[in-house]
């Protein structure tokens, strides 16, 4: 097949050219290519499939059916690789559950799925990190509810195996009673709040652990601008830390929780309107490393209840590429090239892989994306339900 007149967009920028694909491999990129099967891609982007590092299965229920559904929904949205969060039911914290989850990865027809391991067992003791890494888990995940002695042992394993620690910064004593960000909106709604210090305190703590042990830490779904400041300052000091921020936290504030909208009940909670602007500025300034859909779908049974009782999370995969394009690229916050860096190259690096470049000899893990088409978001449990979005995935090469 030859794709004609495509705007090839990868980590190197944009250029209009023809692309020949044979047996799933990019074999030639030049002007004037021809063959018996040609596809006119004028005004379309030919770009790498996205990589998602913060996704959960339906109701966090770990089984082959839910993994298959996640894989297929991701690919249809332009995501070719998903790293599944391990805080599932059951949690991926032992060999039996890991093998059980791996059995669900066989013969997936959608996006590739990798598994993280949960460094902490239910009683907050250490899981067998070494065995789980050797058995195929790509990275350890840790919540900072871990005590210092346990966190240090986890850091030592990361140092030993050279893997990135996926770290969720949260304070158990501060998150236990709250259901949204502590502030004016939570007071107005009469809901218990979670202070942003819950995140900031533990970002600071884990930066020092990364500095001491010289390990890589990816801070998961950061919501506080202060946390991003601390992480950026640590980078300047030579500490190998990065941060991930969700599209929801870059396009919605805690005002979305008004009228007790349980779709906006997220973990971490949505930031204030002022902090939303600061997060967008941080993105413009290149201080955010990875973007995520923060996909955490729940059944209506678990969302259509009182706000306090509702499950955390919302649908994030459906029309993911359209949401990214509408909220971040078309709005002028970042370019398409920067989107590829944030959604392909950097998340791949976090698990020791390389992606984001379209070149001769590489697999065509790519999509044709039409920025001029409009789609209506009809997913009820999405924050963007009822919105008209720009851009549609026209074809997947995987």
N, C-alpha and C positions, 0 to 999 in steps of 0.2 A: 504493500500500500504506500502511496505517496500523499502526504498532506500538503496541499498547495497554499502558499501565501499566508502561512500562520505567523502570528506574533509570538515567537519563542521567548518565553520569560523564565529565567532561572536566577541563580545567585549572581550571575555575571551581568544581568541587565536584560534589555529587550532588543530583539532584532527580527525583521521580517525575512523569512526564508522558507524553502520547501524542506520537508523531512520525509525520508524514506524509512519505513519500518518493515522488517522481515523477521518472521518467527518471534515477534515480541522484542526485537533488538533494533535500536536506531543504527542503521547501516550507512546513512549518508545525509548530510545537511548542506544544501546548496540551492542556488536559484536554477530554475529551468528543468527540474527533475520531472520525469514522466514514467508512467507504467499503465497497465490495463485497469488498475483499480486506483482511482484518484479521488480525493476529497477536498473540495474547496473550503479553506478555513480563513478566508479573508475576514478581517476584523475580529477574529477569534484568538484567544490566548492558547498556546500550547505550553503547558506548564506542569511541573512535577506534582504528583499526588501528595496531599498533606500528611503530616505525621501527628498523631494525637497521643499525648502522654498523660492525660488525666481523664479517663473514662471509666464508667461503671456499667454493669449489666442491669437489666430491669429489676428494681427493688433490691439491688445488690445480691440477688439470689444466683449463686454460682452453679450453672448447669450447662450442658451442651446446647440446649435449645436457645438459651439467652445469649451465649457466646456467638452462636450462628447468626442470630438476629442483629446483634451488635455489629458483627463483621459486615453483613450485607447492607445495613443502613449506613454505615460509615463510608463504604465504597461508593454508594449512590450519591453521597454528598461531596465526593471529591477527596476523601481521606483514604489513603492506601495502606496505612500502618497504624495500629492502635496498641498502646501499652496499657494493659488492664490493671486498674488499681486492685490491690490485694485485700483490702478491708471489706471482704465480701462475707456472705453467709453460705457455707463456712469460709473462714478466713484462710488465705493461702499462707499458712505458717508452719506447715509440716509436710513431709514427703507424700503422705497419702492424699492430702488435698491437692498438692501440686500435680501429682500424677493424674488425679481425677480431672483437674482442669485441663491438663495437657491432652487428655483423651478427647476433649471437646474442640481441640484445634485441628483435628484431622479433617481433611477434605473440605476446608472452608472455601467457598466460592467468592467471598467478598474480600475485605481488607485483611491483610496479615495481622495476626494478633500475637503479641508477646505478653508474658506474665511477670509482674513484680512479685516479690516475696514480702510478707509482713514480718518485720524484724521483732515485733512484740507479740507474744501470745495473749490470750484473753486476760490472764492474770498479770500482765505487764512484765513477765519474765522474758528472757531472750529465747527466740526460736533458733533452730539449727541453721544459721545463715550459710555456713560453709557447704553443707550438704545441698541446700536448696539452690545455691549458685551453681554447683557442679551438676545438678540435675536439670538445668536449663532456664532457671529464672534469670532475667536480664539485669535486675537491680533490686537492692533492698529499699523498702519504704519504712519510714519511721515517723510516728507522731511524737511531738515533744512532751507528751504526757510521761514519756520515759524519764526515770530518775537519772541523775548525773552518772552514776556508776554504770548503768545499763547503756546510756548514750555513748559513753566512752568505749565500752566493749564493741558496740556497733561500729563506731569510728575505726577501731583497730581492725575489724574485719574488712571494712572498705579500703583501708590502707593496704592490707595484705593482698586483696584481690584486685585492686586498682579499678574499682567500680564507683559510679556516682551514687551518693546517698540521696534518695528522694525524700525530702523532709517536709512534713506538715507542721508549721509552727502554731501551737495553740496551748493554752493553759487550762488544764482540766478544772481547776477550781473557779475559773472565770467563765468558762463556756457551759458549765453544767446546768445553770438555771436560765441562761439567756436564750433568746430565739432569733434576735436580729441585732443590728448595730445599736449600741447605746448612744442615744442622742435625742434630738427634738422629735423625730418621727416616732421612735419607740415610746417616748413619753406621751405623745398625742394619742397613740393607739393603746396605751396602757399595757404595753408588752415589756417583759424583762429584757434588758439589753446586755450585749457583750461588748466590753470596751476594746478598742483597737490595741490596747496594751497587751491583750491576750496573745496577739501575734508578735508585736514589736519586741517584747521582753525575750521571747524565745529565739527570734531571729538573731538578736545580739548574742545570746548564749551560744547558739550553734555556729555563728561566725568564728567565735573564739576556739571552738572545738576544731573547726576546719583549719584555722590558722595553726593550731598546735600540732595536729596530726598530718597536716598537708594533704588533706583529702578534698575531693570534689563534692559539693553539696548543691543540689537543685532545690530551691525553696518552692514548694507547691502552692499554687493558687493564692498568691499574695494579694492582699486587699488594702493595705495601708501604705500611703506614700512615704511615711517615715521608715517603714521596712525597706522600701526600695532605695531610699537615701543611704541607709546603713549598708545595704548590700553593695551599692555602687562605690561607696567609700572603701569598703573592704577589697573590692576588685582593684581599685587604685593602689592599695597597699600590697597587692600581689596574692591575695587570698582567692582560691579557686571556687568562688560561689557565683551562682546564677539564680535568676528568678523567673517564675512563670506567672502570668496573669490571665484571667479568663476574659473572653469577649464580653461577658455579661457585666463584669466590673468596669469595663472600658466604655460601656454604652448605657448603663443603668445606675441609678443611685438608690438609696434606701427609700426614696419616695415611691418606688415601684411597689413597696409593701403596703401602701395605703389601701383602704377598703379591705384590709386583711387578705390581700392577694397572696395565697400560699405558693403560687408559682414563683414568686420572688423570694421565698424562704430558701436561702442558699447557705452553703458552708464552704468558705467563710461568708459571713453576711455582707450584703451590698454596702458600699461606703456612702458617706454623705455626699451631697451635691458638690460641695467645695472640694472634697477629696477626689471625686470623679474627675474634675478638671485637672487636678494635679497628676492623677494617673495618666491621663491623656497626654499631658506635657512630658511626663517621664517617657512615654512611648515615643513621642516625637524626638526626644533627645537621645534615644538609643539606650536607655537605662533598663529596659525590659528585654529579656532574652528569648522568651518563649511565649507563644499564645496558645490557649487551650479553649475548647468548647465547654469544659467542665460538665461533661455529659453525665447526668445522674438521674435517670428516668425512674419514675415511680408510677404505680398503678393509680388510677383516679380514686380508688378506695383509700389510698394513703395520703392523697392531696386534698380531696374535697371534704375536709373536716375543719375543725377550729384551727386557727393559725398555730397555737401552742402545740397541738397534737399532730400537725401535719409533718410528713417526712421532709427532709432537706432535699434540695436539688430540683432540676428541671431538665427537660429535653434539650439537648445541645447539638445533636448530629444532623437533624433534618435541615437541609438547605444550608449547611455549615459554610460552604464556600460563598454562597450568596450573602450570608450575614456578615462574614468577614469583609467582603468586597463593599457592601453597602455602608457598613458602620465605620470602616477604617480607611479604605482606599478611595472610594467615591467621595467621601467627606473630606479628603485631603490630609488626613492624619499621617498616613504612611503611603509608600508607593507599592506597586505589585512586586517589585524586586525585593523590597524589605519584607513583604508578606511571606515570600518564599523563604527568606532567611529565618524568620520567626516561627514559621509553621512547618518547615521541612528540614533545613540544614541544622539549626540548633537543637531541636528535639531529637534528631537522629544522633547527633554527637553525644547527647546525654546517656545514650545506651551503647556508645562505642561504635556507631555505624556512620556511614557517609552517604548523604543524599542532598538533593537540591540542584544538581547540575545535569543539564541535558546535553549529551555529547555522543559522538559516534562510538559505537561499541558497548554502550550502556543499555540496560533494559529500559524499555519505554514505559516506566511507571509514571504515566502522565494522564492529563485530561485536556480536552478542548473546552474552554470556558468562554461563553458568550456574555460580555459585559453589558450588552444593549438589551438583552431580553429581561423581562420582568416576571417575577414569580410571586404568588400570594402565599404567605405562610399560613397554613391551615392546621398546624399542630397545636392542639388545645393546651398542652402542658409546656408550651414554649413561651418565653418572655416576649417573643415577637409575633405571637398569634394575631392574625388580622392585619399585619403590616404587609405592604407591597415592597418587595426587595428587588434589588437590581442584580442581574447576572444569573446565568443558569449553566450547569454542567451539561454539555451537549453529548460528550462521548468520553468513555474511559478506556485507557490502554493499560492493561495490568497483566 
